Amino acid sequence: MVDIKKLARPHIRELSAYSSARDEYTGKKGIFLDANENPLGSTSRRSYNRYPDPYQKSLKKAIGKLKNISTDKIFLGNGSDEAIDLLIRIFCHPNQDSVIVMPPTFEMYEVAARINQNEVIAVQLTNDFQINLGKVLEDITTNTKIIFICSPNNPTGNSMNRKSILEIVEKFNGIVVIDEAYIDFSRDPGFFDLLEKHNHVVILQTFSKAWGLAGLRLGMAFADKEIIRLLNKVKPPYNVNRSTQSLAMKAIKKAEYKDFMVQQLLAARKILHLELSNLDIVERVYPSDSNFLLVRFKDADKVYRYLLKNQVIVRSRSNVVLCDNALRITVGNEKENIALINTLKNYKA
């Protein structure tokens, strides 16, 4: 087991967290004169004049039941981005400590580290988009505090080799963050099982993808209760607003619809993969465990500009290592996918 308290920055360990008005009284009934709120209501038809639950207790209870995990191992944030930033601030000394990322991958790991003035050690994935395990272990130093792993990976779409991740978890005594934003679309079961035996593992998930709630900005982190305690200590007092909590609760009560959407998107992904593969301008459509496809074109930049001109917006990844001439294409609805394919069929080099 890793000593999480010792791993955290000393001033974070000693920090007295901000105590919000709702820390002292957690009941729902009473005369609330403690938080300088407007008692007359709000300009909205719904009542948003009161601050939300700072620790999202009801929502965490629902998520805990859904994921079969205790609520003291759950952190909720303003997207997964908030958890990524807070983990770096908690465990990495500026201008001293480092994090390891594995490009091509989600760019926010590097951005958040650099914002916090931490060195970024980039260990490029292999040509088949898998972890270069030997190089990762070789590049760990005494100042390496966090290793970020995205599985299924963005922008490549594939799941990472389980044995490689397990070996990193076993051999690294810092924080291992496994980002499972796309896990609902994957055949891989994910890494929730690691949380019981390894207190230095953090699993990130989100309501933005499979749940279809990107506009709410709700991310989840699952980890040892000591890591969760530190995250709650450093986060802003009311980081998840009332409407987000309410709408997420409604979505969880209809979790079967999320599962239905996932099956619809998986079926659409299969069709889109086939249609794209049949185009002369496409060189390769990579296998995907996500809700998008990485597609290598003969001339991706020209195709990208052509699509943009025709109001079909995809993501160019040609400037990313190992992704030359590649576009990342999200699986759309049936109408959108047909429009994409028809537009590409009309492309003239």
C-alpha positions in Angstrom: 0.0 0.0 0.0 1.2 3.5 -0.8 1.3 6.2 2.0 -1.1 8.7 0.4 -0.6 11.3 3.1 3.1 11.2 2.7 2.8 11.4 -1.1 0.7 14.6 -0.9 2.4 18.0 -0.8 2.9 18.9 2.9 1.0 22.2 2.7 -2.0 20.3 1.3 -1.9 17.9 4.2 -1.8 20.8 6.7 -4.4 22.9 4.8 -7.5 23.9 6.6 -10.2 23.5 4.0 -12.8 26.2 3.4 -15.9 25.5 5.5 -19.0 26.3 3.6 -22.3 27.3 5.2 -23.8 23.9 4.5 -21.0 22.0 6.3 -22.3 22.7 9.7 -26.0 21.8 9.0 -26.8 19.1 6.5 -30.6 19.0 7.0 -33.0 20.0 4.2 -35.6 21.7 6.5 -35.0 24.8 8.5 -34.7 28.6 8.4 -31.6 29.2 6.4 -30.0 32.5 7.3 -26.4 31.4 7.2 -25.2 31.7 3.5 -26.2 35.2 2.5 -28.6 33.8 -0.1 -31.6 35.7 -1.6 -34.6 34.4 0.4 -37.2 35.7 -2.1 -36.4 33.2 -4.8 -34.8 33.6 -8.2 -35.4 34.9 -11.7 -35.9 31.4 -12.9 -39.2 29.5 -12.7 -37.3 27.0 -10.6 -35.8 27.9 -7.3 -32.1 28.3 -7.6 -31.6 30.8 -4.8 -30.1 28.2 -2.4 -26.6 26.9 -2.7 -26.3 23.2 -3.8 -25.1 20.4 -1.6 -21.3 20.9 -1.6 -20.6 17.2 -1.4 -23.4 16.0 -3.6 -24.5 13.4 -1.1 -27.7 12.2 -2.7 -26.1 12.0 -6.1 -23.1 10.1 -4.8 -25.4 7.7 -3.1 -27.1 7.0 -6.4 -23.8 6.6 -8.2 -22.5 4.4 -5.4 -25.4 2.1 -5.8 -25.0 2.1 -9.6 -21.3 1.3 -9.5 -21.3 -0.8 -6.3 -18.9 1.4 -4.5 -19.0 3.3 -1.2 -19.7 7.0 -1.4 -16.5 7.9 0.5 -14.6 6.6 -2.5 -16.4 9.0 -5.0 -15.4 12.5 -6.0 -17.6 14.6 -8.4 -16.2 17.5 -10.3 -16.9 20.0 -13.0 -16.0 17.5 -15.7 -13.0 15.1 -15.4 -10.8 18.1 -16.1 -11.3 19.3 -12.5 -10.2 16.0 -11.0 -7.1 16.0 -13.3 -6.1 19.5 -12.2 -6.8 18.9 -8.5 -4.7 15.6 -8.5 -1.8 17.5 -9.9 -2.1 20.3 -7.4 -2.4 17.8 -4.5 0.6 15.6 -5.4 3.0 17.6 -7.6 5.3 20.3 -6.4 5.6 23.1 -9.0 9.0 23.2 -10.8 10.0 20.0 -9.1 7.8 17.0 -9.8 6.8 15.3 -13.0 3.9 13.4 -14.6 4.1 10.7 -17.3 1.7 10.9 -20.3 1.6 8.5 -23.3 0.9 10.4 -26.5 -1.1 10.3 -28.6 -3.6 10.7 -25.7 -6.0 13.2 -24.1 -4.2 16.5 -24.1 -5.6 17.9 -20.9 -3.1 15.8 -18.8 -0.2 17.7 -20.3 -2.0 21.0 -20.3 -3.0 20.7 -16.6 0.6 19.7 -15.6 2.1 22.6 -17.5 -0.3 25.1 -16.0 0.8 23.9 -12.6 4.5 24.1 -13.7 5.2 20.4 -13.6 7.5 18.6 -16.0 5.8 16.4 -18.5 7.5 13.1 -19.4 6.0 11.9 -22.7 6.4 8.2 -23.4 5.1 7.6 -26.9 2.8 4.7 -27.5 4.0 1.9 -29.8 3.0 1.9 -33.4 0.0 -0.2 -32.6 -1.1 2.4 -30.0 -0.1 0.3 -26.9 1.8 1.2 -23.8 5.6 1.1 -24.2 5.9 -0.6 -20.9 9.7 -0.8 -20.7 10.1 2.9 -21.5 7.5 4.0 -19.0 9.1 2.1 -16.2 12.6 3.3 -17.3 11.5 7.0 -17.3 10.0 7.0 -13.8 12.1 9.1 -11.5 12.0 9.9 -7.7 10.1 13.1 -8.7 7.5 11.3 -10.8 4.2 11.6 -8.9 1.4 10.7 -11.4 1.1 8.5 -14.4 -1.9 9.1 -16.7 -3.4 6.2 -18.7 -6.4 6.7 -21.0 -8.2 3.5 -21.8 -10.0 3.4 -24.2 -7.6 5.9 -25.5 -8.4 9.3 -27.1 -7.7 9.9 -30.0 -6.8 6.3 -31.0 -10.0 4.6 -29.7 -8.4 1.4 -28.5 -8.2 -0.2 -25.0 -4.8 -0.5 -23.4 -3.1 -3.9 -22.7 -4.3 -4.9 -19.2 -1.1 -6.6 -18.3 0.9 -3.4 -19.0 -1.4 -1.4 -16.8 -1.3 -3.9 -14.0 2.5 -3.9 -14.1 2.6 -0.1 -13.8 0.3 -0.3 -10.9 2.4 -2.9 -9.2 5.8 -1.2 -9.7 4.9 2.5 -9.4 4.5 4.0 -5.9 2.9 7.2 -7.1 -0.7 7.9 -8.3 -1.9 5.9 -11.3 -4.8 7.7 -13.0 -6.8 5.5 -15.4 -9.2 7.6 -17.5 -12.2 5.5 -18.5 -14.3 8.2 -20.2 -15.2 5.8 -23.0 -15.4 2.6 -21.0 -19.2 2.1 -21.7 -18.4 1.6 -25.4 -15.6 -0.9 -24.8 -15.5 -4.7 -24.6 -12.9 -4.3 -21.8 -14.4 -4.5 -18.3 -12.3 -1.6 -17.0 -10.2 -1.4 -13.8 -12.6 -0.9 -11.0 -11.4 -4.1 -9.5 -8.0 -2.5 -8.8 -9.5 -0.1 -6.3 -9.8 -2.6 -3.5 -6.1 -3.7 -3.5 -4.3 -0.6 -4.7 -4.9 2.6 -2.8 -2.9 4.7 -5.3 -5.2 4.0 -8.3 -7.7 6.7 -9.4 -10.4 5.8 -12.0 -11.9 8.7 -14.0 -15.3 8.4 -15.6 -17.8 10.9 -17.0 -21.4 11.7 -17.7 -20.4 13.4 -21.0 -20.1 10.4 -23.3 -22.4 7.4 -22.9 -24.9 9.3 -20.7 -25.2 12.0 -23.3 -24.8 14.8 -20.7 -21.7 16.7 -21.9 -23.5 20.0 -21.4 -23.8 19.3 -17.6 -20.0 19.0 -17.1 -20.0 16.2 -14.6 -17.0 14.1 -14.0 -16.4 11.2 -11.6 -13.3 10.1 -9.8 -13.2 6.8 -7.8 -10.3 6.2 -5.4 -9.2 5.4 -1.9 -11.1 7.5 0.7 -7.8 9.3 1.6 -7.4 10.6 -2.0 -11.1 11.5 -2.0 -10.7 13.4 1.3 -7.8 15.4 -0.2 -9.8 16.2 -3.4 -12.7 17.4 -1.3 -10.3 19.5 0.7 -8.9 21.3 -2.3 -12.0 21.7 -4.5 -14.1 24.9 -4.7 -16.9 24.8 -2.1 -19.8 24.4 -4.6 -18.1 22.9 -7.6 -21.2 21.0 -8.9 -24.2 23.1 -9.4 -27.8 22.3 -8.4 -29.2 21.7 -11.9 -26.3 19.4 -12.7 -26.9 17.3 -9.6 -30.7 17.2 -10.2 -30.4 16.2 -13.9 -27.8 13.6 -13.3 -30.1 12.0 -10.6 -32.9 11.9 -13.2 -30.5 10.2 -15.7 -29.4 7.6 -13.2 -33.0 6.7 -12.6 -33.3 5.9 -16.3 -29.9 4.1 -16.6 -31.5 1.6 -19.0 -31.9 4.4 -21.5 -28.1 5.0 -21.3 -27.6 1.3 -22.1 -30.0 1.6 -25.0 -28.1 4.6 -26.4 -24.8 2.7 -26.1 -26.1 -0.2 -28.1 -27.5 2.1 -30.8 -24.1 3.9 -31.1 -22.2 0.6 -31.2 -24.4 -0.6 -34.1 -23.9 2.8 -35.8 -20.1 2.6 -35.2 -20.0 -0.8 -37.0 -21.9 0.5 -40.0 -19.8 3.7 -40.1 -16.6 1.7 -39.9 -17.6 -0.3 -42.9 -18.8 2.7 -45.0 -15.6 4.6 -44.4 -13.4 1.6 -45.2 -15.1 1.3 -48.6 -14.1 4.9 -49.6 -11.1 5.2 -52.0 -9.8 8.3 -50.1 -9.5 6.3 -46.9 -6.4 4.3 -46.2 -7.4 2.8 -42.8 -10.1 2.9 -40.2 -8.7 1.9 -36.9 -10.5 -0.5 -34.5 -12.4 1.3 -31.8 -13.6 0.7 -28.3 -15.1 4.2 -28.1 -17.8 6.3 -29.6 -15.5 7.6 -32.4 -13.2 6.3 -35.1 -9.7 7.3 -36.0 -9.5 7.4 -39.8 -6.3 7.7 -41.9 -6.9 9.4 -45.2 -4.7 9.8 -48.3 -4.8 13.6 -47.7 -6.4 14.3 -44.4 -5.8 18.1 -44.4 -7.7 18.6 -47.7 -10.5 16.3 -46.6 -10.8 18.1 -43.3 -11.1 21.5 -45.1 -13.5 20.1 -47.6 -15.7 18.7 -44.8 -15.5 22.0 -42.9 -16.6 23.9 -46.0 -19.6 21.6 -46.2 -20.4 22.2 -42.5 -19.4 18.7 -41.4 -17.1 19.2 -38.4 -14.6 16.5 -37.4 -11.4 16.7 -35.5 -8.1 16.8 -37.3 -5.4 14.8 -35.5 -2.8 15.0 -38.2 -0.5 17.2 -36.0 -0.5 14.5 -33.3 2.3 12.0 -33.0 1.5 8.6 -34.8 -1.6 10.1 -36.3 -0.3 11.5 -39.6 -3.2 12.1 -42.1 -5.8 11.1 -39.5 -9.1 12.5 -38.6 -11.1 11.6 -35.5 -14.8 11.2 -36.4 -17.4 10.9 -33.7 -20.2 8.4 -34.3 -23.3 10.6 -35.0 -26.9 9.7 -35.3 -28.2 7.9 -38.5 -28.9 11.2 -40.4 -25.5 12.7 -39.5 -23.6 9.5 -40.4 -25.3 9.3 -43.8 -24.6 13.0 -44.4 -20.9 12.4 -43.6 -20.6 9.5 -45.9 -22.4 11.1 -48.8 -20.3 14.3 -48.4 -17.1 12.2 -48.5 -18.4 10.3 -51.6 -18.6 13.6 -53.4 -15.1 14.6 -52.5 -12.8 15.1 -55.5 -9.0 15.2 -54.8 
